């Protein structure tokens, strides 16, 4: 297929390369042309605007920061909507508000353009290994048409329901995952407060019912104090703002998510926006009495 791709961060770069490797005719656009330079040398075409990208593509995939970013890409004067022909499809793999996904889907439908919200889970490693979990909202017939493309990028593709449903599933994923990061941080913080070897505690827990991918990966970062790799905490902070806004609109009580959101707020206030979310443990350390804080 003739595919356009926007969003060349850590995950997007890998995803775009998989599409080139699978033989698709890929074009890219980015706010900073330099961020696309490597992909252009590997065979991707460069487009001067989102509209130009859409005009040459059967399918455009976006993988950007949030709702406002996606809306801008679609609706700006040189945006995707200005370039798409009827029959084209926009697949947004960002994490955005379900309401935004529904609004964009409705606007596209009036013009005969397809839409799927297809947020992903798996992080940079899943993108690199093409093992992403993809949660899809939108028309089943559109997903069926694009199934081979999704299979290039992920190992689990689930059609959740109508437009916006993929984003609801992603919100649920983030709630569980980040709550598990906070729980891991609190467990290791308690171990440290007792003067116990936190590395050994983590090793023991990994062999029992508390064992998880979060404890394996994020727990290791908490033990080592290395928060420079992984997913920026600012992105999970953004996700929890979406989650709590959705909960408020629906009147849905989410007490654990609310508490985790407050811990993310505290991490942002401590300057941890660009640290991995495992740095939530530093919030707990800062809250402890001076004589109980760890130095790890």
Secondary structure, 3 states (H helix, E strand, C coil): CEEEEECCCHHHHHHHHHHHHCCCEEEEECCCHHHHHHHHHCCCEECCCHHHHHHCCCEEEECCCCHHHHHHHHHCCCCHHHHCCCCCEEEECCCCCHHHHHHHHHHHHCCCCEEEEEEEECHHHHHHHCCEEEEEEECHHHHHHHHHHHHHHEEEEEEEECCCHHHHHHHHHHHHHHHHHHHHHHHHHHHHHCCCCHHHHHHHHHCCCCCCHHHHHHHHHHHHCCCCCCCEHHHHHHHHHHHHHHHHHHCCCCHHHHHHHHHHHHHHHCCCCCCEHHHHHHHHHHHCCHHHCCCC
